[in-house]
Amino acid sequence: MAKKTFESALKQLEIIVKEMESGDLTLEQAVKKYEEGIANSRFCLEILDKTEQKITQLTMDADGKPDVSDFKEDL
């Protein structure tokens, strides 16, 4: 079995949303899909939180303090 990744969990979450929006699921199936969706959502949020922590660690200022200034995108 392949290791679960952010991308695979997000794709599965998208599939679950489409299935639930279709209205073709029984109540029992919808509850099961909802539980799977919550699990995938939590997995993705955990990865995003860890990634944010890594980025903060990598953006230290000259004094070794995290530089948490807003991200400025080049337009």
PyMOL commands that place a pseudoatom at each C-alpha (Angstrom):
pseudoatom trace, name=CA, resn=MET, resi=1, chain=A, elem=C, hetatm=0, pos=[0.000, 0.000, 0.000]
pseudoatom trace, name=CA, resn=ALA, resi=2, chain=A, elem=C, hetatm=0, pos=[1.359, 3.431, -0.988]
pseudoatom trace, name=CA, resn=LYS, resi=3, chain=A, elem=C, hetatm=0, pos=[2.146, 6.015, 1.658]
pseudoatom trace, name=CA, resn=LYS, resi=4, chain=A, elem=C, hetatm=0, pos=[-0.629, 8.567, 2.077]
pseudoatom trace, name=CA, resn=THR, resi=5, chain=A, elem=C, hetatm=0, pos=[0.364, 12.004, 0.822]
pseudoatom trace, name=CA, resn=PHE, resi=6, chain=A, elem=C, hetatm=0, pos=[-1.204, 15.437, 1.057]
pseudoatom trace, name=CA, resn=GLU, resi=7, chain=A, elem=C, hetatm=0, pos=[-2.058, 15.287, -2.633]
pseudoatom trace, name=CA, resn=SER, resi=8, chain=A, elem=C, hetatm=0, pos=[-3.675, 11.850, -2.442]
pseudoatom trace, name=CA, resn=ALA, resi=9, chain=A, elem=C, hetatm=0, pos=[-5.698, 12.812, 0.643]
pseudoatom trace, name=CA, resn=LEU, resi=10, chain=A, elem=C, hetatm=0, pos=[-6.857, 16.040, -0.999]
pseudoatom trace, name=CA, resn=LYS, resi=11, chain=A, elem=C, hetatm=0, pos=[-7.855, 14.184, -4.178]
pseudoatom trace, name=CA, resn=GLN, resi=12, chain=A, elem=C, hetatm=0, pos=[-9.792, 11.638, -2.116]
pseudoatom trace, name=CA, resn=LEU, resi=13, chain=A, elem=C, hetatm=0, pos=[-11.502, 14.472, -0.266]
pseudoatom trace, name=CA, resn=GLU, resi=14, chain=A, elem=C, hetatm=0, pos=[-12.554, 16.014, -3.588]
pseudoatom trace, name=CA, resn=ILE, resi=15, chain=A, elem=C, hetatm=0, pos=[-13.995, 12.668, -4.710]
pseudoatom trace, name=CA, resn=ILE, resi=16, chain=A, elem=C, hetatm=0, pos=[-15.910, 12.294, -1.445]
pseudoatom trace, name=CA, resn=VAL, resi=17, chain=A, elem=C, hetatm=0, pos=[-17.386, 15.782, -1.791]
pseudoatom trace, name=CA, resn=LYS, resi=18, chain=A, elem=C, hetatm=0, pos=[-18.584, 15.012, -5.338]
pseudoatom trace, name=CA, resn=GLU, resi=19, chain=A, elem=C, hetatm=0, pos=[-20.105, 11.711, -4.199]
pseudoatom trace, name=CA, resn=MET, resi=20, chain=A, elem=C, hetatm=0, pos=[-21.915, 13.392, -1.317]
pseudoatom trace, name=CA, resn=GLU, resi=21, chain=A, elem=C, hetatm=0, pos=[-23.126, 16.263, -3.490]
pseudoatom trace, name=CA, resn=SER, resi=22, chain=A, elem=C, hetatm=0, pos=[-24.567, 13.814, -6.022]
pseudoatom trace, name=CA, resn=GLY, resi=23, chain=A, elem=C, hetatm=0, pos=[-27.348, 12.864, -3.605]
pseudoatom trace, name=CA, resn=ASP, resi=24, chain=A, elem=C, hetatm=0, pos=[-27.083, 9.227, -4.680]
pseudoatom trace, name=CA, resn=LEU, resi=25, chain=A, elem=C, hetatm=0, pos=[-25.792, 7.898, -1.353]
pseudoatom trace, name=CA, resn=THR, resi=26, chain=A, elem=C, hetatm=0, pos=[-27.874, 6.309, 1.324]
pseudoatom trace, name=CA, resn=LEU, resi=27, chain=A, elem=C, hetatm=0, pos=[-27.757, 7.919, 4.748]
pseudoatom trace, name=CA, resn=GLU, resi=28, chain=A, elem=C, hetatm=0, pos=[-25.421, 5.175, 5.970]
pseudoatom trace, name=CA, resn=GLN, resi=29, chain=A, elem=C, hetatm=0, pos=[-23.102, 5.632, 2.969]
pseudoatom trace, name=CA, resn=ALA, resi=30, chain=A, elem=C, hetatm=0, pos=[-23.148, 9.409, 3.395]
pseudoatom trace, name=CA, resn=VAL, resi=31, chain=A, elem=C, hetatm=0, pos=[-22.163, 9.120, 7.069]
pseudoatom trace, name=CA, resn=LYS, resi=32, chain=A, elem=C, hetatm=0, pos=[-19.307, 6.777, 6.168]
pseudoatom trace, name=CA, resn=LYS, resi=33, chain=A, elem=C, hetatm=0, pos=[-18.111, 9.158, 3.451]
pseudoatom trace, name=CA, resn=TYR, resi=34, chain=A, elem=C, hetatm=0, pos=[-18.388, 12.078, 5.885]
pseudoatom trace, name=CA, resn=GLU, resi=35, chain=A, elem=C, hetatm=0, pos=[-16.182, 10.212, 8.383]
pseudoatom trace, name=CA, resn=GLU, resi=36, chain=A, elem=C, hetatm=0, pos=[-13.635, 9.475, 5.637]
pseudoatom trace, name=CA, resn=GLY, resi=37, chain=A, elem=C, hetatm=0, pos=[-13.730, 13.116, 4.576]
pseudoatom trace, name=CA, resn=ILE, resi=38, chain=A, elem=C, hetatm=0, pos=[-13.122, 14.369, 8.111]
pseudoatom trace, name=CA, resn=ALA, resi=39, chain=A, elem=C, hetatm=0, pos=[-10.157, 11.989, 8.449]
pseudoatom trace, name=CA, resn=ASN, resi=40, chain=A, elem=C, hetatm=0, pos=[-8.680, 13.227, 5.157]
pseudoatom trace, name=CA, resn=SER, resi=41, chain=A, elem=C, hetatm=0, pos=[-9.315, 16.838, 6.128]
pseudoatom trace, name=CA, resn=ARG, resi=42, chain=A, elem=C, hetatm=0, pos=[-7.538, 16.392, 9.466]
pseudoatom trace, name=CA, resn=PHE, resi=43, chain=A, elem=C, hetatm=0, pos=[-4.634, 14.651, 7.730]
pseudoatom trace, name=CA, resn=CYS, resi=44, chain=A, elem=C, hetatm=0, pos=[-4.274, 17.571, 5.290]
pseudoatom trace, name=CA, resn=LEU, resi=45, chain=A, elem=C, hetatm=0, pos=[-4.512, 20.177, 8.058]
pseudoatom trace, name=CA, resn=GLU, resi=46, chain=A, elem=C, hetatm=0, pos=[-1.844, 18.358, 10.063]
pseudoatom trace, name=CA, resn=ILE, resi=47, chain=A, elem=C, hetatm=0, pos=[0.509, 18.392, 7.085]
pseudoatom trace, name=CA, resn=LEU, resi=48, chain=A, elem=C, hetatm=0, pos=[-0.185, 22.083, 6.465]
pseudoatom trace, name=CA, resn=ASP, resi=49, chain=A, elem=C, hetatm=0, pos=[0.503, 22.892, 10.131]
pseudoatom trace, name=CA, resn=LYS, resi=50, chain=A, elem=C, hetatm=0, pos=[3.806, 20.981, 10.045]
pseudoatom trace, name=CA, resn=THR, resi=51, chain=A, elem=C, hetatm=0, pos=[4.776, 22.709, 6.808]
pseudoatom trace, name=CA, resn=GLU, resi=52, chain=A, elem=C, hetatm=0, pos=[4.014, 26.118, 8.307]
pseudoatom trace, name=CA, resn=GLN, resi=53, chain=A, elem=C, hetatm=0, pos=[6.240, 25.275, 11.283]
pseudoatom trace, name=CA, resn=LYS, resi=54, chain=A, elem=C, hetatm=0, pos=[9.079, 24.259, 8.943]
pseudoatom trace, name=CA, resn=ILE, resi=55, chain=A, elem=C, hetatm=0, pos=[8.751, 27.473, 6.953]
pseudoatom trace, name=CA, resn=THR, resi=56, chain=A, elem=C, hetatm=0, pos=[8.809, 29.514, 10.156]
pseudoatom trace, name=CA, resn=GLN, resi=57, chain=A, elem=C, hetatm=0, pos=[11.966, 27.706, 11.267]
pseudoatom trace, name=CA, resn=LEU, resi=58, chain=A, elem=C, hetatm=0, pos=[13.584, 28.330, 7.890]
pseudoatom trace, name=CA, resn=THR, resi=59, chain=A, elem=C, hetatm=0, pos=[12.841, 32.047, 7.973]
pseudoatom trace, name=CA, resn=MET, resi=60, chain=A, elem=C, hetatm=0, pos=[14.818, 33.136, 10.993]
pseudoatom trace, name=CA, resn=ASP, resi=61, chain=A, elem=C, hetatm=0, pos=[16.132, 36.679, 11.207]
pseudoatom trace, name=CA, resn=ALA, resi=62, chain=A, elem=C, hetatm=0, pos=[19.727, 37.610, 12.037]
pseudoatom trace, name=CA, resn=ASP, resi=63, chain=A, elem=C, hetatm=0, pos=[19.029, 37.185, 15.771]
pseudoatom trace, name=CA, resn=GLY, resi=64, chain=A, elem=C, hetatm=0, pos=[17.677, 33.656, 15.297]
pseudoatom trace, name=CA, resn=LYS, resi=65, chain=A, elem=C, hetatm=0, pos=[14.098, 34.758, 15.841]
pseudoatom trace, name=CA, resn=PRO, resi=66, chain=A, elem=C, hetatm=0, pos=[11.398, 33.625, 13.426]
pseudoatom trace, name=CA, resn=ASP, resi=67, chain=A, elem=C, hetatm=0, pos=[10.599, 36.205, 10.785]
pseudoatom trace, name=CA, resn=VAL, resi=68, chain=A, elem=C, hetatm=0, pos=[6.827, 35.934, 10.616]
pseudoatom trace, name=CA, resn=SER, resi=69, chain=A, elem=C, hetatm=0, pos=[6.210, 38.844, 8.296]
pseudoatom trace, name=CA, resn=ASP, resi=70, chain=A, elem=C, hetatm=0, pos=[3.440, 38.523, 5.738]
pseudoatom trace, name=CA, resn=PHE, resi=71, chain=A, elem=C, hetatm=0, pos=[4.238, 36.724, 2.513]
pseudoatom trace, name=CA, resn=LYS, resi=72, chain=A, elem=C, hetatm=0, pos=[4.480, 39.156, -0.360]
pseudoatom trace, name=CA, resn=GLU, resi=73, chain=A, elem=C, hetatm=0, pos=[3.828, 37.684, -3.761]
pseudoatom trace, name=CA, resn=ASP, resi=74, chain=A, elem=C, hetatm=0, pos=[5.575, 39.216, -6.753]
pseudoatom trace, name=CA, resn=LEU, resi=75, chain=A, elem=C, hetatm=0, pos=[2.948, 40.385, -9.201]
for i in range(1, 75): cmd.bond("trace and resi %d" % i, "trace and resi %d" % (i + 1))
show_as sticks, trace
zoom trace
